């Protein structure tokens, strides 16, 4: 397990498939330190931000940004993760204290916390409007929902695995995931090999917890399949909030609402949902001061 979170990728030598692996443990540890979180919430958020990190890293240009949003009717509420094209990510959720009983076998009930609803992917490609795709959640377990998204919206055969391991002291010992995708004009023969390998592998959390790095994970998933490593780089939790952004947002409110806030005579406190940083704005009785 690396001290720093990182993302790594490879491609089979015949160009049939690509595999992306992300160890987001330190990212999720940092995120869980920002506010009180239950183990259920950490599992939900960890899976979501890991998926967003992997998906965002697949962008074609350095300016692209990807937002993955889970809108379910479960007690967790909406979960949002935003990634840049390098896999740096930030995330938030409506109820970070949601706490459900474990399922049979001691598994955290991520699907119960998420419930039924929609998975939304927004890609900011630098155009006037972002590309947006909406798919129905199939399980609320997130990995299965991401797999379904690629099958339905991008017609790309995909296997996604995500996992978070929470210790009894509420610390995050592992947060990781991988995504395996078939590429255009793939060799049909590779499918049987991949399916055989996937049946035999441990969970992604068990692999990382046992000390396996990206190369060991690739060797396990792509056993007997020649591959070439591509890129590996560190990733981090990265929020882009600023005082200027929040002031602009406040000033975009209607004139009546701005006047009402200012006339109250009390400082206005805003809190970033992603990093919990507070921004306080004074008023002069007429408007909101910068």
Helices and strands as residue ranges (DSSP letters): E 6-12, E 17-23, H 25-32, H 39-56, E 65-72, E 78-84, E 89-93, H 110-114, E 117-124, E 131-136, H 143-153, E 158-166, E 172-182, H 189-200, H 204-209, H 214-221, E 227-234, H 243-251, H 255-263, E 268-271, E 278-281
